[in-house]
Amino acid sequence: MREIKKHLNYYVVLFFVLALGVLFFLQIDSSSGLKVSLLLVITLFYIFWGILHHSTKHNLSLKIVIEYILIGCLGLVVALFFIKG
């Protein structure tokens, strides 16, 4: 819990951007290719945020970068599966 309080500003920004991305996603017409682009931007932000967060904590490693890339891609694939059906 102390780690969360220590880096609360990072988590607030992450939550705000992801929530804003979801709100925009829900407002876009379902047949629009813009949804896919927005999902890609949200995923790239998540990956960038994770790398930035760990680099400021001085514990960034290749394993962590790969983890954020894989989790971001997994989220993207799941979201695309649900919107493309």
C-alpha positions as CSV (number, residue, x, y, z in Angstrom):
1,M,0.0,0.0,0.0
2,R,2.9,2.3,0.7
3,E,4.1,1.9,-2.9
4,I,0.7,2.9,-4.2
5,K,0.7,6.1,-2.0
6,K,4.3,6.8,-3.0
7,H,3.4,6.8,-6.8
8,L,-0.2,7.9,-6.6
9,N,0.2,10.5,-9.2
10,Y,1.3,7.8,-11.8
11,Y,-1.8,5.7,-11.0
12,V,-4.1,8.7,-11.1
13,V,-2.9,9.6,-14.6
14,L,-3.2,6.0,-15.7
15,F,-6.7,5.6,-14.4
16,F,-7.8,9.0,-15.9
17,V,-6.4,8.3,-19.4
18,L,-7.8,4.7,-19.5
19,A,-11.2,5.9,-18.3
20,L,-11.2,8.7,-20.8
21,G,-10.2,6.2,-23.5
22,V,-13.1,3.9,-22.6
23,L,-15.5,6.8,-22.6
24,F,-14.4,7.9,-26.1
25,F,-14.5,4.3,-27.2
26,L,-18.2,4.0,-26.1
27,Q,-19.1,7.2,-28.0
28,I,-17.6,6.1,-31.3
29,D,-19.8,4.5,-34.0
30,S,-19.4,0.7,-33.8
31,S,-18.7,0.4,-37.5
32,S,-15.9,2.9,-37.4
33,G,-12.2,2.0,-37.9
34,L,-11.6,4.7,-35.4
35,K,-12.4,2.3,-32.5
36,V,-9.5,0.1,-33.5
37,S,-7.2,3.1,-33.7
38,L,-8.3,4.3,-30.3
39,L,-7.7,0.8,-28.8
40,L,-4.2,0.9,-30.3
41,V,-3.5,4.3,-28.8
42,I,-4.8,3.2,-25.4
43,T,-2.6,0.1,-25.5
44,L,0.5,2.1,-26.5
45,F,-0.2,4.6,-23.7
46,Y,-0.4,1.7,-21.2
47,I,2.9,0.3,-22.4
48,F,4.6,3.7,-22.4
49,W,3.2,4.4,-18.9
50,G,4.5,1.1,-17.6
51,I,8.0,1.7,-19.0
52,L,8.0,5.3,-17.7
53,H,6.8,4.3,-14.3
54,H,9.4,1.5,-13.8
55,S,12.2,3.7,-15.2
56,T,11.5,6.3,-12.6
57,K,11.5,3.7,-9.9
58,H,14.9,2.5,-11.3
59,N,13.8,-1.1,-11.6
60,L,13.2,-1.2,-15.4
61,S,14.4,-4.4,-17.0
62,L,13.8,-6.2,-20.3
63,K,11.5,-8.6,-18.5
64,I,9.2,-5.8,-17.3
65,V,9.1,-4.2,-20.8
66,I,8.1,-7.5,-22.3
67,E,5.5,-8.0,-19.6
68,Y,3.9,-4.6,-20.4
69,I,4.0,-5.3,-24.1
70,L,2.4,-8.8,-23.7
71,I,-0.3,-7.6,-21.3
72,G,-1.1,-4.6,-23.6
73,C,-1.3,-6.8,-26.6
74,L,-3.4,-9.4,-24.8
75,G,-5.9,-6.6,-23.8
76,L,-5.9,-5.3,-27.4
77,V,-6.6,-8.7,-28.8
78,V,-9.4,-9.4,-26.3
79,A,-11.0,-6.0,-27.0
80,L,-10.7,-6.6,-30.8
81,F,-12.3,-10.0,-30.4
82,F,-15.3,-8.5,-28.7
83,I,-15.8,-5.6,-31.1
84,K,-15.2,-7.6,-34.3
85,G,-17.0,-10.7,-33.0
